[in-house]
Amino acid sequence: MTTPPRFDGRTALVTGAASGIGRATALRLAADGAAVGCLDMADRVHDTAAEILDAGGQAVATTVDVADADSVAAAVALVEGDFGPTRILANVAGVLRFSILEESKIEDFDLQLAVNLKGPFLMARAVVPSMLANGGGVITNVASSAGVFGQAYLAGYAASKGGVAMLTRALAWEYLKRNIRVNAIAPGGVDTPMTNVVDFPEGMDFSLIEKSIAPGNKMIDPSEPAGLISFLSSDEAASITGTVIPIDHGITC
Ligand SMILES: NC(=O)c1ccc[n+]([C@@H]2O[C@H](COP(=O)([O-])OP(=O)(O)OC[C@H]3O[C@@H](n4cnc5c(N)ncnc54)[C@H](O)[C@@H]3O)[C@@H](O)[C@H]2O)c1
């Protein structure tokens, strides 16, 4: 017996699709049958779409700044022009800057809030009208374990991700009766460029960030959060909304 593809031609938008979790999510949703709009600030996002097309899937790529409302509107219009109304949105794009508070740059705080929190807000705001006009949809945001326990030296990042969790719950309530589900996942350390190239400030007390490290230094493969996003976006998760699901080897339990 063969199972039909989970998403069967539904339009999905994935931000951060050039790299790491976003790339893995775009590939996974495409493999599950979605027509995927791959969005990212980096030009490499075209490579992700090319990889999907090579594998026989449907994809289009465009560059976007998720923190800019006009750029978001243009990207959504481009994808919907090709594939039709958005049914699935995965807000994955993000930035992380370690710093000691007294030496931190205000621009870094602003950037993390703009990309990590305002980005998912702008993306949701841009796709909800077409979701409402076409029977509903599913939004999944990427929060972080750092935004659950409040990680030292990541004040801006942790605050932005705590905000993502609350944005998720607020939108889930707002659209509860209109068939738009909104969830978040909160990963621990995932093996991506974000964690492989970390710029730690001098003078950090590493014992304060030990709780963010999984037993045995285990890292999560990007395919795992991608799989969880695919499940949450699917009809099998029809009753799940307003959740923030940890995927973190238990470091926040
Ligand atoms: N890697 C981890 O350990 C980890 C843990 C918890 C949460 N997260 C979150 O997962 C998400 C993906 O992270 P990743 O590890 O794959 O990182 P990554 O650096 O590999 O990918 C992030 C992507 O976001 C894109 N991006 C940055 N600013 C953008 C903007 N303004 N507009 C559009 N795209 C932009 C980057 O170009 C990049 O391709 C982020 O939200 C991150 O905060 C990551």
The ligand as an SDF file (V2000), in Angstrom:
LIG
                    3D

 44 48  0  0  0  0  0  0  0  0999 V2000
   21.2460   25.8810   15.4100 N   0  0  0  0  0  0  0  0  0  0  0  0
   20.7510   25.8420   16.6220 C   0  0  0  0  0  0  0  0  0  0  0  0
   21.3410   25.2770   17.5530 O   0  0  0  0  0  0  0  0  0  0  0  0
   19.4230   26.4780   16.9200 C   0  0  0  0  0  0  0  0  0  0  0  0
   18.8300   26.2180   18.1650 C   0  0  0  0  0  0  0  0  0  0  0  0
   17.5940   26.8040   18.4510 C   0  0  0  0  0  0  0  0  0  0  0  0
   16.9720   27.6050   17.5260 C   0  0  0  0  0  0  0  0  0  0  0  0
   17.5890   27.8400   16.3330 N   0  0  0  0  0  0  0  0  0  0  0  0
   16.8800   28.6970   15.3820 C   0  0  0  0  0  0  0  0  0  0  0  0
   16.6730   27.9720   14.1950 O   0  0  0  0  0  0  0  0  0  0  0  0
   16.5880   28.8810   13.1040 C   0  0  0  0  0  0  0  0  0  0  0  0
   17.5230   28.4170   11.9980 C   0  0  0  0  0  0  0  0  0  0  0  0
   18.8420   28.4740   12.4960 O   0  0  0  0  0  0  0  0  0  0  0  0
   20.0360   27.6320   11.8550 P   0  0  0  0  0  0  0  0  0  0  0  0
   20.7400   26.9960   12.9760 O   0  0  0  0  0  0  0  0  0  0  0  0
   19.5480   26.8310   10.7270 O   0  0  0  0  0  0  0  0  0  0  0  0
   20.9700   28.8480   11.3800 O   0  0  0  0  0  0  0  0  0  0  0  0
   21.6570   29.1860    9.9950 P   0  0  0  0  0  0  0  0  0  0  0  0
   22.5550   30.3270   10.3130 O   0  0  0  0  0  0  0  0  0  0  0  0
   22.2170   27.9600    9.3780 O   0  0  0  0  0  0  0  0  0  0  0  0
   20.4250   29.6960    9.0920 O   0  0  0  0  0  0  0  0  0  0  0  0
   19.7680   30.9000    9.3270 C   0  0  0  0  0  0  0  0  0  0  0  0
   19.3320   31.4510    7.9900 C   0  0  0  0  0  0  0  0  0  0  0  0
   18.5680   32.6510    8.2170 O   0  0  0  0  0  0  0  0  0  0  0  0
   18.9070   33.5460    7.1890 C   0  0  0  0  0  0  0  0  0  0  0  0
   18.6070   34.9400    7.5580 N   0  0  0  0  0  0  0  0  0  0  0  0
   19.2310   35.7090    8.4810 C   0  0  0  0  0  0  0  0  0  0  0  0
   18.7110   36.9340    8.5130 N   0  0  0  0  0  0  0  0  0  0  0  0
   17.7310   36.9600    7.5780 C   0  0  0  0  0  0  0  0  0  0  0  0
   16.8150   37.9530    7.1420 C   0  0  0  0  0  0  0  0  0  0  0  0
   16.8130   39.1940    7.6720 N   0  0  0  0  0  0  0  0  0  0  0  0
   15.9420   37.6370    6.1740 N   0  0  0  0  0  0  0  0  0  0  0  0
   15.9390   36.4020    5.6230 C   0  0  0  0  0  0  0  0  0  0  0  0
   16.7730   35.4170    5.9980 N   0  0  0  0  0  0  0  0  0  0  0  0
   17.6560   35.6990    6.9750 C   0  0  0  0  0  0  0  0  0  0  0  0
   20.3920   33.3440    6.9650 C   0  0  0  0  0  0  0  0  0  0  0  0
   20.8150   33.8550    5.7120 O   0  0  0  0  0  0  0  0  0  0  0  0
   20.5100   31.8350    7.0840 C   0  0  0  0  0  0  0  0  0  0  0  0
   20.3950   31.1980    5.8340 O   0  0  0  0  0  0  0  0  0  0  0  0
   16.9250   30.2620   13.6660 C   0  0  0  0  0  0  0  0  0  0  0  0
   15.7290   30.9570   13.9350 O   0  0  0  0  0  0  0  0  0  0  0  0
   17.6460   29.9300   14.9530 C   0  0  0  0  0  0  0  0  0  0  0  0
   17.5480   30.9770   15.8860 O   0  0  0  0  0  0  0  0  0  0  0  0
   18.7830   27.2940   15.9940 C   0  0  0  0  0  0  0  0  0  0  0  0
  1  2  1  0
  2  3  2  0
  2  4  1  0
  4  5  1  0
  4 44  2  0
  5  6  2  0
  6  7  1  0
  7  8  2  0
  8  9  1  0
  8 44  1  0
  9 10  1  0
  9 42  1  0
 10 11  1  0
 11 12  1  0
 11 40  1  0
 12 13  1  0
 13 14  1  0
 14 15  2  0
 14 16  1  0
 14 17  1  0
 17 18  1  0
 18 19  2  0
 18 20  1  0
 18 21  1  0
 21 22  1  0
 22 23  1  0
 23 24  1  0
 23 38  1  0
 24 25  1  0
 25 26  1  0
 25 36  1  0
 26 27  1  0
 26 35  1  0
 27 28  2  0
 28 29  1  0
 29 30  1  0
 29 35  2  0
 30 31  1  0
 30 32  2  0
 32 33  1  0
 33 34  2  0
 34 35  1  0
 36 37  1  0
 36 38  1  0
 38 39  1  0
 40 41  1  0
 40 42  1  0
 42 43  1  0
M  CHG  2   8   1  16  -1
M  END
$$$$
